[in-house]
Amino acid sequence: MLTFWEQFPIVFSALNEGFVQTLKLFFITLLGALPLGLLISFCSMSKFAPLQKLTRMIIWIVRGSPLMLQLLIIFFGPGLLFGVPIWGGGESGRFTAAAVAFIINYACYFSEIYRSGIESIPHGQYEAGQVLGMTKRQIFFKVTLLQMVKRIVPPMSNEIITLVKDTSLARIIALQEIIWAGEAFTTTSHGISGQVWPLFFTGVYYLAFNGILTILFSKLEKKLDYFKI
């Protein structure tokens, strides 16, 4: 049986591979959910009632149901309904399905943060912009956006830190992220079996990554302090 010091480099290598998958899912989710969330927020504030009601209904469903359930439905649903596994097979198919589920879920959460930030801007500022002859686009980018960013950074940072931890849910569809890699050693993986410490060690990765994000968001909030609201 391998000693701890012999096991450590093997475990460390496997956890690193799993963490790379976790990071990929995290960043792809942000790249998709941040702009999609802004688009959804505009739809939820639309003056066209059918679009507004439909968007808010979708947001209510997505925010009101577990992300784990959404992962299962998005991954298995198309194949069960249409008889065609649209995601394909293998790790790449599972990753694509997980990314789609995470982007939709977090876009809906982000949309509510965007909406609350936009609606918190005093309406008098819109009217002042119109009096100055500014278009709606100019008012949004030159008046609303900077104030909105300052207001939404704290709640947005909380959601992004939650996203780091939620990536572990992707293992429900057998995506081999870091928790999957750590849990594999409790059974058999890389010739190591019956070891629980690699699973606990995965927490170090999450704590370190969340610590870095916390520092970055703290610096961002300080940089935005010059903008008084």
C-alpha positions in Angstrom: 0.0 0.0 0.0 1.3 3.5 -0.9 2.2 5.8 1.9 0.6 9.2 2.3 3.7 11.0 0.7 3.5 8.5 -2.2 -0.2 9.1 -2.6 0.0 12.9 -2.4 1.5 13.7 -5.9 -1.0 11.2 -7.5 -3.9 12.8 -5.7 -2.7 16.4 -6.3 -2.4 15.7 -10.1 -5.9 14.3 -10.3 -7.4 17.1 -8.2 -5.6 19.7 -10.5 -7.2 18.1 -13.5 -10.7 18.2 -11.9 -10.1 21.8 -10.8 -9.3 22.8 -14.4 -12.7 21.4 -15.4 -14.3 23.4 -12.5 -12.5 26.6 -13.7 -13.6 26.1 -17.3 -17.2 25.7 -16.2 -17.0 28.7 -13.9 -15.6 31.1 -16.6 -17.8 29.9 -19.4 -20.8 30.3 -17.2 -19.8 33.9 -16.4 -19.1 34.7 -20.1 -22.5 33.5 -21.1 -24.6 34.5 -18.0 -23.4 38.1 -17.6 -24.6 39.4 -21.0 -27.6 37.1 -21.2 -28.7 38.3 -17.7 -28.6 41.9 -18.9 -30.7 41.0 -22.0 -33.2 39.1 -19.8 -33.5 42.0 -17.4 -34.4 44.3 -20.3 -37.1 41.8 -21.4 -38.5 41.6 -17.8 -38.8 45.4 -17.8 -40.2 45.6 -21.3 -43.3 47.7 -21.8 -44.6 45.0 -24.1 -46.7 43.1 -21.6 -46.6 39.6 -23.1 -42.8 39.6 -23.3 -42.5 41.0 -19.8 -44.9 38.4 -18.3 -43.3 35.5 -20.2 -39.8 36.6 -19.1 -40.8 36.9 -15.5 -42.5 33.5 -15.6 -39.2 31.9 -16.9 -37.2 33.7 -14.2 -39.6 32.5 -11.5 -39.4 28.9 -12.7 -35.6 28.9 -13.0 -35.0 30.6 -9.7 -37.7 28.5 -7.9 -36.4 25.1 -8.9 -33.1 23.4 -7.9 -30.1 23.8 -10.2 -29.5 20.0 -9.8 -33.0 19.3 -11.3 -32.3 21.7 -14.2 -29.0 19.9 -14.9 -30.8 16.6 -15.1 -33.6 17.9 -17.3 -31.3 19.7 -19.7 -28.9 16.7 -20.0 -31.4 13.8 -20.1 -34.6 15.7 -21.3 -33.9 16.0 -25.1 -32.9 12.4 -25.4 -36.0 11.1 -23.5 -38.4 13.4 -25.3 -37.1 13.2 -28.9 -35.0 10.1 -28.8 -31.9 12.0 -29.8 -29.1 12.7 -27.3 -28.3 16.2 -28.6 -25.3 16.7 -26.3 -23.4 13.7 -27.8 -21.4 11.3 -25.7 -18.3 11.6 -23.5 -17.0 14.3 -21.3 -17.4 17.1 -23.9 -21.2 16.4 -24.2 -21.6 16.4 -20.4 -19.6 19.6 -20.1 -21.7 21.4 -22.8 -25.0 20.4 -21.1 -23.7 21.6 -17.7 -22.5 24.9 -19.2 -26.0 25.5 -20.8 -27.8 24.7 -17.5 -25.5 26.9 -15.5 -25.7 29.8 -18.0 -29.5 29.8 -18.0 -29.7 29.5 -14.2 -27.3 32.2 -13.4 -28.5 34.5 -16.2 -31.9 34.6 -14.4 -30.3 35.4 -11.1 -28.1 38.1 -12.6 -31.1 39.5 -14.5 -32.8 40.3 -11.2 -29.7 42.0 -9.8 -29.4 44.0 -13.0 -33.1 45.0 -12.8 -32.9 46.1 -9.2 -29.8 48.1 -10.0 -31.4 49.8 -13.0 -34.7 50.5 -11.2 -32.8 52.0 -8.2 -31.6 54.9 -10.3 -33.9 57.9 -9.6 -36.3 58.5 -12.5 -35.4 62.2 -12.4 -32.0 61.4 -13.9 -33.7 59.8 -17.0 -35.8 63.0 -17.4 -32.8 65.2 -17.0 -31.0 63.2 -19.7 -34.0 63.6 -22.0 -34.2 67.3 -21.4 -30.5 67.5 -22.5 -31.4 65.8 -25.7 -29.8 62.5 -24.9 -31.1 59.3 -26.5 -32.2 56.3 -24.4 -28.9 54.5 -25.3 -26.9 57.5 -24.2 -28.8 57.9 -21.0 -28.2 54.2 -20.2 -24.4 54.1 -20.9 -23.5 57.6 -19.7 -25.9 58.1 -16.7 -27.4 54.7 -15.6 -24.6 52.2 -16.2 -21.9 53.5 -13.8 -24.3 54.0 -11.0 -25.9 50.6 -11.6 -22.4 48.9 -11.5 -21.6 50.4 -8.1 -24.9 49.2 -6.7 -24.8 45.7 -8.1 -21.2 44.8 -7.3 -21.9 43.4 -3.7 -24.9 41.2 -4.7 -23.2 40.1 -7.9 -20.0 39.2 -6.0 -22.1 37.0 -3.7 -23.7 35.2 -6.7 -20.3 34.7 -8.4 -18.8 33.2 -5.2 -21.9 30.9 -4.9 -21.2 29.9 -8.5 -17.8 28.6 -7.6 -19.4 26.2 -5.1 -22.3 25.3 -7.3 -20.0 24.0 -10.0 -19.7 20.8 -7.8 -23.4 20.0 -8.7 -22.2 19.1 -12.2 -21.1 15.8 -10.9 -24.8 14.7 -10.9 -24.4 14.2 -14.7 -21.0 12.6 -14.2 -18.9 15.6 -15.2 -15.5 15.0 -13.8 -14.9 18.2 -11.8 -12.8 18.4 -8.7 -15.4 16.9 -6.3 -15.7 13.9 -8.6 -11.9 13.6 -8.7 -11.7 13.6 -4.9 -14.5 11.2 -4.3 -13.0 8.7 -6.8 -10.3 7.9 -4.3 -12.9 6.7 -1.7 -13.5 3.8 -4.1 -10.6 3.2 -6.5 -8.7 5.7 -8.6 -5.1 5.7 -9.9 -4.4 2.6 -7.8 -5.6 4.3 -4.5 -8.7 3.2 -2.7 -10.5 3.8 0.6 -9.0 7.2 1.1 -11.3 10.0 2.2 -8.7 12.8 2.8 -8.5 13.7 -1.0 -12.2 14.5 -0.8 -11.7 16.9 2.1 -8.7 18.3 0.4 -10.9 19.6 -2.4 -12.2 22.2 0.1 -8.7 23.9 0.0 -9.1 24.6 -3.7 -12.6 26.2 -3.2 -11.4 28.2 -0.2 -8.3 29.5 -2.1 -10.3 30.4 -5.2 -13.0 32.1 -3.2 -10.4 34.0 -1.2 -8.9 35.4 -4.4 -12.3 36.4 -5.7 -13.2 38.1 -2.4 -10.0 40.1 -2.5 -10.6 41.1 -6.2 -14.2 42.2 -5.5 -13.1 44.1 -2.4 -10.6 46.0 -4.5 -13.2 46.7 -7.2 -15.6 48.1 -4.6 -12.9 50.4 -3.3 -12.1 51.6 -6.8 -15.8 52.4 -7.3 -15.9 54.5 -4.1 -15.0 57.6 -6.0 -18.4 57.4 -7.7 -20.8 58.8 -5.1 -24.4 57.8 -5.3 
